[in-house]
Amino acid sequence: MPVVDASPTAPAHPGADFGTLERLDPEIAAVVRGEAEREAAGLQLVAAENFTSPAVLAALGSVLANKYAEGYPGARHHGGCEVVDEAERIAVDRAKGLFGAAHANVQPHSGSAAVLAAYAALLKPGDTLLAMGLPSGGHLTHGAPSNFSGRWFDVVGYGVDARSGLLDYAQVRELARTHRPRAIVVGSISYPRHPDYAAFREIADEVGAYLVADAAHPIGLVAGGAAPSPVPYADVVCATTHKVLRGPRGGMLLCGEELAERIDRAVFPFTQGGAQMHTIAAKAVAFGEAARPAFTTYAHQVVSNARVLGEGLAAEGLALTTGGTDTHLLTVDPAPLGLDGREARARLAAAGIVLDTCALPYGEGRGLRLGTAAVTTQGMGEAQMARVAALFALALRGERRAAGGVRELARRFPPYPDAPFRG
Ligand SMILES: *Cc1c(COP(=O)(O)O)cnc(C)c1O
């Protein structure tokens, strides 16, 4: 294998070289530098985000980006795939080992592409799909009218109990019995609790439906043993690789042997063209990292951090939906402080605290959705979460000193302590 030459004049280079970008395209280099500074300067609490490792970034920025590779290892439509085939074989083996799945497809370009492929493998246009309704925390691919899922399927939405915010399994069962869906989807963009996968399996079996788990958010916790796995229960598991799992932006599918061929054909050639081999190599790196003991520690710390942050926010007067969290995710209602979600997000942003708004289980108001994956990757623990809760409250009250506190805290936990492109 070629070795990276540290000399700035090295002519042959297998991967990213920020110095070259700065020389040849200072305009885009400035964007990259500016984003690195923005990510490091504030508190990144967007629940779907994380900081990938320098090794993942190196694979992403490598010459594997040059390679066309339609098809699967050993059966490609392009020549010269023998080297990159190895990256995909390693990624698939690591994914299977990490999640205890019989089959893995690591080619989906995104979480949405993974869901599209799962539906393509199992459903025909016009089939009925039972998934979490968007106002309750369903993803766009779970039946939004603006998404292919809402256009091509007859989608029935289940919800959460308005008072407890918890999944209402009796309602899921009743809707399944009434509508006889071809597939049931379990998964959400904002549900902070573990779904009961066994209960969903039972309901799916009762009505003869496939069970699709869209574990885009919790799959990283599953990898670290900090959340129950949907793999033993679902016919197909869809996931992203870039959320708590901390890999490159992308998707993944897991299933049993009996659906393996249908899933593979649903990805390529049905919904995608050539695989992105640099991303697949980066996924392999991330799966390798996630198999190490340090990742298990991280995944459990993510959950502890979310619990402590939730307790802190509750003590500051915010209302936590479902009363807390089992995961990296928190959804909170700032209404008790006299703010709606949008105003709250703007005040937090002004202090350098970055997060999203979300729907709430009740009413029309917006809440706030946040997660602890990125700050945990930075090395923050429970003590820092208590501080984040205090800064949150300061920022929501519009106090100027919140911004200084955020900067000071973030400075102590740089996401890339050794990154060559820092300041
Ligand atoms: C993030 C997410 C997706 C989509 O992932 P993209 O990579 O943005 O396409 C799908 N489903 C759920 C539940 C998600 O949280």
The ligand as a Tripos MOL2 file, in Angstrom:
@<TRIPOS>MOLECULE
LIG
   15    15     1     0     0
SMALL
NO_CHARGES

@<TRIPOS>ATOM
      1 C1        -31.8070   10.8260    9.3390 C.3       1 LIG1
      2 C2        -32.9480    9.9190    9.0460 C.ar      1 LIG1
      3 C3        -33.1890    9.4400    7.7470 C.ar      1 LIG1
      4 C4        -32.4970    9.9500    6.4990 C.3       1 LIG1
      5 O1        -31.1630   10.1130    6.4390 O.3       1 LIG1
      6 P1        -30.5120   11.0050    5.2680 P.3       1 LIG1
      7 O2        -29.1150   10.5110    5.2380 O.co2     1 LIG1
      8 O3        -30.6590   12.4290    5.6720 O.co2     1 LIG1
      9 O4        -31.2480   10.7180    4.0010 O.co2     1 LIG1
     10 C5        -34.2010    8.5150    7.5690 C.ar      1 LIG1
     11 N1        -34.9510    8.1000    8.5920 N.ar      1 LIG1
     12 C6        -34.7690    8.5440    9.8450 C.ar      1 LIG1
     13 C7        -35.6320    8.0230   10.9350 C.3       1 LIG1
     14 C8        -33.7770    9.4830   10.1140 C.ar      1 LIG1
     15 O5        -33.6150    9.9360   11.3540 O.3       1 LIG1
@<TRIPOS>BOND
     1     1     2 1
     2     2     3 ar
     3     2    14 ar
     4     3     4 1
     5     3    10 ar
     6     4     5 1
     7     5     6 1
     8     6     7 2
     9     6     8 1
    10     6     9 1
    11    10    11 ar
    12    11    12 ar
    13    12    13 1
    14    12    14 ar
    15    14    15 1
@<TRIPOS>SUBSTRUCTURE
     1 LIG1         1 GROUP 0 **** ****
